[in-house]
Amino acid sequence: MDKKSVWLVVSCIMALFLVVAACGPAAVEEKKQAPVAEEGKTTPAVVEEKKQEVVEKEAAAVKADTVKVMLTKMDGAKMEKMVEKPKYGGTMTWLVSDTTAGWDQPTNRSPGWQSPMQYSVLLDGDPARGPAGTGETDWNRSNFMGYIGLMKGQLAESWTIPDDTTIIFKMRQEVHFALDQSNAASRLVGGREVTAKDVSYSIKRVWDSPAGYHSINQPSERLQGITALDKYTVEMKLLPNQHGIHLLQTAGRIAIVAHEVVEKYGDLKDWRNSVGSGPVMLKDYVPGSSMTFIRNPNYFEMDPWFPENRLPYVDGVRRLVIPDRSTQLAAFRTAKIDYMDSLTWEESGQFQKSYPQILQRKESGSHILLTGRMDKPELPWGPQEDPKALKVRRALNMAINKQAIVDNYYGGNAELFSAPWPDIPEYAGVFRPLNTYSQDVQELFQYKPEKAKQLLKEAGYPDGFKASVVMEATDVDFFSILKDDLAKVGVELVFDVKAPAVYSSIKADRSFSEMTRGWSGLSGMPWKFHELRVESSWTDSYFEHPVARTAFNETMKVLGKDDARLREIFASVNDVYLESAQHVWTPRPWVYNAWWPWVKRFEAGMETGVYRNSTDPQAFNNQVWIDTALKKQMGY
């Protein structure tokens, strides 16, 4: 046998030996040591394997069941997108922390009332503009700029502005109130058509109520009149230059009810009297426990991507009342709820580590600001126009180590500078980076305790001063950080901790004596110029400035008409807002929305439209659908 043949035989024997060895005791021992999930637990290796399996199967299924659709952006540009074909069925479940807001909109001071899910409005946000569509907005509830191009007609088929004090709405025809034969109020309405009379009645009822959100929060914008001109035409009469306010706040937020239900029962405070034309019907309510909705089979809206499909896709919706945070997280972790929003960075990180199959989206959260009244000349930081008071406000900002808050308190999950707007797509052309501002503004976000001391001395407070801060118990931890930093420059914060109900009342009335937790409301509803109008109930600092006043007046002229001009006006207040140092600004944290992968077309969340807040009971994206096959495949 030649050398080549010998080597071939030897190689085969060695290969056979290795195969046998691999099946021997060592391999058995390795198998014994492989991660095994205990009952009720999942090891990282098992999680990763399960995640990969789900991803692969889902990717294959999606690829086989997607179609290309053509979308049109606000500027008319066309774009193509692959969209997964939706399926009917399943129940969407998520949580609400309480159900104390009540069921009748005109009797609620807060916009977060119980029941808009089963009602319709004249105008709604367009989900096709969100991440599931053209991506022109992320429909972050805290950052709706008021662009009319992001809205669409819901009950309204179209609207026109014939003059300076009028809006005319043409309504859709053949829209009917939902009919639930097991509900007496619903049987009373009988599934009849929604008409202009219902619209006029509902909107007038809300505006005429002294206890409602609209009357309390918008006294200078009161609707002047509303009339049903015919069966499908509604005329609104307004004060001059208030078209946009009423397109958003009236047409976009007031639910249309059946007048005969109110006439028979007196009001809608009983949940059983909730009869609307929305995508779902309220079927059951257990106080402190749950709300159960079922699909309205005669809902009028169709899927914009699949116009042959009638919405909604889900068979029902459940809202579970879970006030305790740890119980909320456990419910989401075990898939008792499909969606959870406003996760902290710590909570998000835990889910990413232990449940990587859960989908998440980051969005900007809310500042925790320290704000003092600037309308009281006896306070060190007031009045607003006093140069010495401005030095005090600047000193308070420079005394806070804000980068340390980003790094330590938020673990790097926050933006040092995001004032007055967050740096997100909606604010493109409005937000400016910090380095584009004056040195005086940049210093407000830098840690300069020695300069803070010097400014306090120049203002007449070489030994500092005491300041009372009204807050809730949940604010104490964060404000303790500010307290420690300010103590180093001689300023002593005295915490005045109030019960939630008392605190809310004080904030609503702005009756705190010195300082409080400020609200960064400018970016939440910029067209209302909260923080920049002294008469606004949300302006904790009592700020007022000619530039801001001019900007507000200009906004009223173009809101609802010219989005490009609106963007320019918003940008015009940046310098004045920051130079005033009306707040002790702090970093803006990131928060996270999370949902299980069987919840489809959910990129836009539950927050389309004007204040459709997913943490309140009112939110529901009627285009969401549940992949029940995938949910079962994942073991739920």
C-alpha positions in Angstrom: 0.0 0.0 0.0 1.5 3.4 -1.0 1.9 6.3 1.4 -1.2 8.1 0.0 -3.4 5.1 0.6 -2.1 4.6 4.1 -2.8 8.3 5.0 -6.3 8.0 3.7 -7.1 5.0 5.9 -5.5 6.7 8.9 -7.6 9.9 8.3 -10.8 7.9 8.1 -10.0 6.1 11.4 -9.3 9.4 13.1 -12.5 10.9 11.9 -14.5 7.9 13.1 -12.8 8.2 16.5 -13.8 11.8 16.8 -17.4 11.0 16.0 -17.5 8.3 18.6 -15.8 10.6 21.2 -18.4 13.3 20.5 -21.1 10.9 21.5 -19.4 9.7 24.6 -19.4 10.8 28.3 -18.1 14.3 27.6 -21.0 15.0 25.2 -23.4 13.6 27.7 -21.9 15.8 30.4 -22.1 18.8 28.2 -25.8 18.1 27.6 -26.4 17.8 31.3 -24.8 21.2 31.9 -26.9 22.9 29.2 -29.2 25.6 30.5 -32.6 24.2 31.6 -35.4 26.5 32.5 -36.9 26.0 35.9 -40.7 26.0 36.1 -41.9 29.5 35.6 -38.4 30.8 34.6 -36.5 31.2 31.4 -32.7 31.1 31.2 -31.0 33.6 28.8 -30.0 30.8 26.4 -33.5 29.5 26.2 -34.9 33.0 25.8 -32.4 33.7 22.9 -33.2 30.4 21.3 -36.9 31.1 21.5 -36.5 34.6 20.3 -34.6 33.4 17.2 -37.1 30.8 16.5 -40.0 33.3 16.7 -38.1 35.8 14.6 -37.4 33.3 11.9 -40.9 32.0 11.7 -42.4 35.4 11.9 -40.1 36.7 9.2 -41.1 33.9 6.9 -44.8 34.4 7.6 -44.6 38.2 7.1 -42.7 37.8 3.8 -45.3 35.5 2.5 -48.2 37.8 3.5 -47.2 41.3 2.7 -48.2 43.6 -0.1 -46.7 46.8 -1.5 -48.8 49.9 -1.1 -48.4 53.4 -2.4 -48.6 56.2 0.2 -48.8 60.0 -0.2 -47.0 62.4 2.1 -48.4 65.8 3.2 -46.2 67.5 0.5 -47.7 65.3 -2.2 -44.6 63.1 -2.6 -45.3 59.4 -3.2 -43.6 56.5 -1.4 -43.9 52.7 -1.5 -44.1 50.6 1.6 -44.5 46.9 2.3 -47.5 46.3 4.5 -48.5 43.1 6.2 -52.0 41.9 5.4 -54.1 42.3 8.5 -56.4 39.6 10.0 -59.5 39.8 12.0 -59.9 38.5 15.5 -58.3 38.6 18.9 -58.6 40.9 21.9 -56.4 43.9 22.6 -55.6 44.2 26.3 -53.8 46.9 28.2 -54.0 48.7 31.5 -55.2 51.9 33.1 -54.1 53.0 36.5 -57.5 54.1 37.7 -61.1 54.8 36.5 -62.0 57.9 38.5 -62.4 60.4 35.6 -66.1 59.7 35.0 -68.1 58.8 31.9 -69.6 62.1 30.9 -67.3 64.5 29.1 -69.0 67.8 30.0 -68.6 67.1 33.7 -64.9 66.4 33.7 -62.3 69.1 34.4 -59.6 66.9 32.9 -59.4 65.8 29.3 -58.6 62.3 30.5 -62.3 61.2 30.8 -63.4 57.6 30.6 -65.1 56.8 27.3 -64.0 58.2 24.0 -63.2 54.7 22.7 -66.8 54.1 21.8 -67.4 57.6 20.4 -66.4 59.4 17.2 -65.2 63.0 16.7 -65.3 65.3 13.7 -61.6 65.2 13.1 -59.0 62.6 14.1 -55.3 62.1 13.7 -54.3 60.2 10.6 -52.5 56.9 11.5 -51.2 56.8 7.9 -48.9 59.7 8.8 -47.2 57.8 11.6 -44.5 55.1 11.7 -46.9 52.5 10.3 -47.3 54.8 7.2 -45.3 57.7 5.9 -43.4 58.3 9.1 -44.1 62.1 9.2 -44.9 61.8 12.9 -44.4 59.2 15.6 -47.7 60.2 17.1 -46.1 60.8 20.5 -49.0 62.1 22.6 -46.7 64.6 24.3 -45.5 66.2 21.1 -48.4 66.9 18.8 -47.5 70.2 17.1 -51.0 71.0 15.9 -50.2 70.5 12.2 -53.5 70.2 10.4 -51.8 68.1 7.7 -51.6 65.3 10.3 -55.3 65.3 10.8 -58.1 63.7 8.8 -61.8 63.8 8.8 -63.6 61.2 10.9 -67.3 62.1 11.1 -66.5 65.1 9.0 -66.0 64.3 5.3 -64.6 67.8 4.7 -64.4 71.3 6.2 -64.1 74.8 4.9 -63.3 78.2 6.3 -65.5 80.8 4.5 -64.6 83.7 6.7 -62.7 84.9 9.8 -65.3 83.6 12.2 -66.8 80.4 10.6 -66.0 76.8 10.0 -68.4 74.6 7.9 -68.2 70.8 8.3 -69.7 68.5 5.7 -70.5 65.2 7.4 -70.2 61.6 6.2 -73.5 60.0 5.4 -74.6 56.6 6.5 -72.7 56.7 9.7 -74.7 55.0 12.4 -74.7 54.7 16.2 -73.6 51.3 17.4 -76.5 49.0 18.3 -76.2 46.6 21.3 -79.6 44.9 21.7 -78.7 44.0 25.3 -78.3 47.6 26.3 -81.4 49.7 27.0 -79.8 53.1 26.0 -78.5 51.6 22.8 -81.9 50.2 21.9 -83.4 53.6 22.6 -81.2 55.0 19.8 -81.8 52.0 17.6 -78.7 52.3 15.5 -79.9 55.3 13.7 -77.8 57.6 11.5 -75.5 60.2 13.1 -76.6 63.6 11.9 -75.6 67.3 12.1 -78.1 67.7 14.9 -76.1 65.2 17.1 -72.9 67.1 16.4 -74.4 70.5 17.2 -76.1 69.1 20.4 -72.9 67.3 21.6 -70.5 70.2 21.1 -72.9 72.8 22.5 -73.4 70.6 25.6 -69.7 70.4 26.3 -69.0 74.1 25.8 -72.1 75.1 27.9 -71.0 73.1 30.9 -69.1 75.2 33.5 -67.5 72.0 34.9 -66.0 70.8 31.7 -62.4 70.9 30.5 -63.2 73.2 27.6 -64.9 75.9 29.7 -62.4 75.9 32.5 -59.2 75.8 30.4 -60.3 77.8 27.4 -62.4 80.7 28.6 -61.0 83.2 26.1 -61.6 80.8 23.2 -65.3 80.0 23.9 -67.3 78.8 20.9 -69.7 81.5 19.9 -72.3 79.2 18.4 -73.0 76.0 16.5 -75.9 75.1 14.2 -77.0 72.2 12.1 -77.7 73.9 8.7 -79.2 70.7 7.3 -78.9 66.9 8.0 -75.2 66.7 7.1 -73.9 70.3 7.5 -72.6 71.9 10.7 -71.7 75.6 11.1 -69.4 76.7 13.9 -69.2 80.4 14.8 -66.0 81.6 16.6 -64.2 84.6 17.7 -61.8 86.0 15.1 -58.6 84.0 14.4 -59.6 80.9 16.3 -60.2 78.4 13.5 -57.2 76.2 14.5 -58.1 76.1 18.1 -61.6 74.8 17.3 -60.4 72.4 14.6 -58.2 70.8 17.2 -59.9 71.3 20.5 -63.5 71.2 19.5 -63.7 69.1 16.3 -60.8 66.9 17.5 -61.7 66.3 21.1 -65.5 66.5 21.7 -67.2 63.1 21.4 -70.5 63.0 19.5 -73.4 61.5 21.6 -77.0 60.6 20.9 -79.2 63.4 22.2 -82.1 61.2 23.2 -80.0 59.3 25.7 -79.2 62.5 27.6 -82.8 63.6 27.3 -84.0 60.4 28.8 -81.4 59.7 31.5 -80.4 63.3 32.3 -76.6 62.7 31.7 -74.2 60.0 30.7 -72.6 59.4 34.1 -73.8 55.8 34.1 -71.5 53.8 31.9 -74.5 51.9 30.6 -75.6 55.0 28.8 -72.5 55.3 26.6 -73.8 55.1 23.1 -71.6 56.2 20.3 -70.5 55.5 16.7 -67.0 54.5 17.5 -65.1 51.3 16.7 -66.1 49.5 19.9 -69.0 49.3 22.3 -68.7 49.3 26.1 -70.0 46.0 27.2 -69.1 45.8 30.9 -67.5 47.9 33.6 -66.3 46.6 37.0 -65.2 49.6 39.1 -61.6 49.3 40.1 -61.1 46.2 38.0 -61.8 46.3 34.3 -63.6 47.7 31.2 -64.7 45.4 28.5 -65.4 46.5 24.9 -66.7 44.5 21.9 -66.3 45.3 18.2 -68.8 47.5 16.6 -69.7 45.4 13.5 -71.2 48.5 11.8 -68.3 50.9 12.2 -67.9 53.2 9.3 -64.2 53.7 8.8 -62.2 51.5 6.4 -58.5 50.6 6.4 -56.6 53.2 4.4 -54.1 50.5 3.2 -56.8 47.9 2.5 -59.9 50.0 1.7 -62.0 46.8 1.3 -61.5 46.1 5.0 -63.9 47.5 7.6 -62.3 48.5 10.9 -61.7 47.5 13.6 -59.9 44.2 13.2 -60.0 43.1 16.9 -63.0 41.3 18.3 -62.7 43.3 21.5 -60.7 45.5 23.9 -60.1 45.1 27.6 -58.7 47.7 29.9 -57.5 46.3 33.2 -57.4 48.6 36.2 -53.9 48.0 37.8 -52.8 50.9 40.0 -49.7 49.2 41.4 -46.6 49.5 39.2 -45.0 46.1 40.1 -48.3 44.4 39.3 -48.5 46.3 36.0 -45.0 45.1 35.0 -45.8 41.5 36.1 -49.0 41.6 34.0 -47.0 42.7 30.9 -44.2 40.2 31.6 -46.7 37.3 31.6 -48.6 38.7 28.6 -51.8 39.4 30.5 -51.6 42.8 28.8 -50.4 43.3 25.2 -49.0 46.8 25.5 -47.4 49.1 28.1 -46.2 52.6 27.7 -44.0 55.0 29.7 -41.5 52.4 30.8 -38.5 53.9 32.6 -35.1 53.1 31.2 -34.5 50.6 34.0 -37.8 48.8 33.2 -37.0 48.9 29.5 -33.5 47.4 30.1 -34.9 44.6 32.2 -37.4 43.6 29.4 -34.6 43.8 26.8 -32.5 41.5 28.9 -35.1 38.9 29.9 -37.7 39.2 27.2 -35.9 40.3 24.1 -38.8 39.3 21.9 -40.8 42.2 23.2 -40.8 45.2 20.8 -39.9 48.6 22.1 -39.9 52.2 20.9 -38.1 55.1 22.6 -39.7 58.5 22.9 -39.0 61.7 24.8 -40.5 61.9 28.3 -41.3 64.9 30.5 -38.9 67.1 32.4 -39.1 67.4 36.1 -38.7 71.2 36.4 -38.3 73.5 39.3 -40.4 76.6 38.8 -40.9 79.8 40.8 -43.5 82.5 40.5 -42.2 85.5 38.7 -45.2 87.7 39.5 -44.2 88.4 43.1 -41.6 91.1 43.6 -40.8 90.0 47.1 -39.4 86.6 45.9 -35.6 86.5 45.1 -36.3 85.2 41.5 -39.1 87.7 40.8 -40.3 89.9 39.3 -39.5 88.7 35.8 -38.2 92.0 34.4 -35.8 92.7 37.3 -32.2 92.2 36.3 -31.3 91.0 39.8 -34.1 88.4 39.7 -32.8 87.1 36.4 -29.3 86.7 38.0 -31.0 84.6 40.7 -32.8 82.4 38.2 -29.5 82.0 36.2 -27.7 81.1 39.4 -30.2 78.4 40.3 -29.7 76.8 36.9 -25.9 76.9 37.1 -25.9 75.4 40.6 -27.3 72.1 39.3 -25.0 69.5 38.0 -27.3 68.5 35.1 -24.8 66.2 33.3 -24.5 64.2 36.6 -28.3 63.8 36.5 -28.0 62.4 33.0 -25.2 60.0 33.9 -26.2 58.9 37.4 -29.9 59.4 37.9 -31.0 58.4 34.4 -28.1 56.1 33.6 -27.3 58.1 30.4 -30.9 57.7 29.2 -31.8 61.4 29.0 -31.1 64.5 26.9 -29.1 67.2 28.7 -30.7 69.8 26.4 -34.2 69.6 24.9 -35.7 73.0 25.6 -38.1 74.2 24.6 -38.7 71.3 22.3 -37.4 67.7 22.2 -35.0 66.8 19.3 -37.5 64.6 17.4 -38.7 64.6 13.8 -41.9 66.7 14.6 -39.7 69.6 15.7 -37.4 69.6 12.7 -36.7 73.3 12.0 -38.0 74.3 15.4 -35.5 72.6 17.8 -32.0 74.0 17.8 -28.9 72.5 19.3 -27.6 74.2 22.4 -24.4 75.4 20.7 -26.5 77.6 18.4 -27.5 79.8 21.4 -25.8 82.6 23.1 -23.2 81.9 25.8 -25.7 83.1 28.4 -28.1 80.4 27.4 -25.4 77.7 27.2 -24.3 78.5 30.7 -27.8 77.6 32.0 -27.0 73.9 31.2 -23.4 73.9 32.5 -22.4 73.2 36.1 -20.8 76.4 37.4 -21.4 76.6 41.2 -18.8 79.3 41.8 -20.4 81.6 39.2 -23.8 80.8 40.7 -22.5 82.0 44.1 -21.2 85.2 42.5 -24.5 85.9 40.7 -26.4 85.4 44.0 -24.0 87.9 45.7 -24.5 90.4 42.9 -28.3 90.0 43.3 -28.1 90.8 47.0 -28.1 87.2 48.4 -24.5 86.5 49.4 -25.8 84.0 52.0 -28.5 82.5 49.8 -32.1 82.1 50.9 -34.8 79.6 51.6 -37.5 78.6 49.1 -40.7 76.5 49.7 -41.5 74.0 47.0 -44.9 72.4 46.7 -44.7 68.8 45.3 -46.1 65.3 45.5 -44.4 62.5 47.4 -43.3 61.0 44.0 -41.2 64.1 43.4 -39.1 63.9 46.6 -36.3 61.7 45.3 -35.6 63.8 42.3 -35.9 67.1 44.1 -33.5 65.9 46.8 -30.8 65.9 44.1 -31.6 69.5 43.3 -31.8 70.3 47.0 -28.2 69.0 47.6 -26.7 70.9 44.7 -28.5 74.1 45.6 -27.4 73.8 49.3 -23.8 74.1 48.1 -24.5 77.7 46.9 -26.5 78.7 50.0 -30.1 78.0 48.7 -32.2 75.8 50.9 -35.2 74.1 49.4 -38.0 73.4 51.9 -40.2 70.6 50.7 -44.0 71.1 51.1 -45.3 67.6 50.1 -49.0 67.5 49.4 -51.5 64.6 48.8 -52.2 64.1 45.1 -55.7 65.6 45.2 -54.5 68.7 47.1 -51.5 69.1 44.8 -53.7 68.9 41.7 -56.0 71.5 43.1 -53.1 73.8 43.9 -51.6 73.4 40.5 -54.8 74.0 38.7 -55.4 77.2 40.6 -51.7 78.2 40.6 -52.1 78.9 44.3 -48.6 77.8 45.5 -46.8 80.6 47.3 -43.3 80.3 45.9 -42.1 77.3 43.9 -43.5 74.1 42.5 -42.7 71.3 40.1 -42.9 73.0 36.8 -44.7 71.7 33.7 -43.0 71.7 30.3 -46.2 72.2 28.4 -44.9 74.2 25.5 -43.9 71.1 23.6 -47.0 69.2 24.6 -49.5 71.6 22.9 -47.3 74.4 21.4 -50.2 76.1 19.7 -51.6 77.0 23.2 -48.3 78.6 24.2 -48.4 77.2 27.7 -45.5 78.6 29.7 -45.5 81.7 27.6 -48.9 83.3 28.4 -49.5 84.7 31.9 -53.2 83.9 31.8 -52.7 80.2 31.0 -53.5 78.0 34.0 -50.4 75.9 33.1 -48.0 78.8 33.2 -46.6 78.1 36.7 -44.0 80.9 36.4 -46.5 83.6 35.4 -44.3 84.3 32.4 -45.2 87.1 29.9 -43.1 88.6 27.1 -44.0 90.8 24.1 -42.2 88.4 21.7 -44.1 85.4 23.0 -47.4 87.4 22.9 -46.9 88.3 19.3 -46.0 84.7 18.4 -49.2 83.5 20.1 -51.3 86.0 18.2 -49.7 85.0 14.9 -50.2 81.4 15.8 -54.0 82.0 16.2 -54.1 83.4 12.6 -52.4 80.5 10.9 -53.2 77.4 13.1 -55.3 74.9 11.1 -54.3 76.7 7.8 -50.6 77.0 7.3 -48.3 74.3 8.9 -45.1 75.7 7.4 -45.7 79.2 8.9 -46.7 77.6 12.2 -43.3 75.9 12.4 -41.6 79.3 11.8 -43.6 80.9 14.6 -42.8 78.2 17.1 -39.1 78.6 16.3 -39.3 82.4 16.9 -39.8 82.0 20.7 -36.7 79.8 21.4 -34.3 82.6 22.5 -36.8 84.5 24.6 -38.0 81.4 26.3 -34.5 80.2 27.3 -33.0 83.6 28.1 -35.7 84.2 30.7 -34.6 81.2 32.7 -38.1 80.9 33.9 -37.4 77.3 35.0 -34.6 75.4 36.6 -34.3 73.1 33.6 -33.3 69.5 34.1 -32.6 66.7 31.6 -35.5 65.2 29.6 -35.5 61.4 30.2 -36.3 58.9 27.5 -39.3 56.6 28.1 -40.3 53.5 26.2 -43.4 52.0 24.8 -43.4 48.2 24.6 -45.6 45.6 23.0 -45.7 41.9 22.3 -44.9 41.1 18.6 -48.4 39.7 17.9 -49.8 43.2 18.2 -49.5 44.3 14.6 -49.4 47.8 13.0 -48.6 49.2 16.3 -45.6 51.3 15.5 -47.8 54.4 15.9 -48.9 53.4 19.3 -52.3 54.3 20.7 -52.0 58.0 20.6 -53.2 59.4 17.2 -55.1 62.7 17.2 -55.4 65.4 19.8 -54.6 64.1 23.3 -55.5 60.5 22.7 -53.5 59.5 25.7 -52.8 55.8 26.1 -52.4 56.1 29.9 -56.0 57.3 30.1 -58.9 55.1 29.3 -59.7 57.0 26.1 -57.0 55.7 23.6 -57.5 53.1 20.9 -55.8 52.8 17.6 -58.6 51.2 15.6 -56.2 49.9 13.0 -54.3 47.6 15.3 -54.7 43.9 14.7 -53.8 40.8 16.7 -51.8 37.9 15.1 -53.5 35.2 17.0 -51.6 32.5 15.3 -48.3 34.1 16.3 -49.5 34.6 19.8 -50.4 30.9 20.1 -47.1 29.9 18.5 -45.2 31.9 21.2 -47.1 29.9 23.8 -49.6 32.5 25.0 
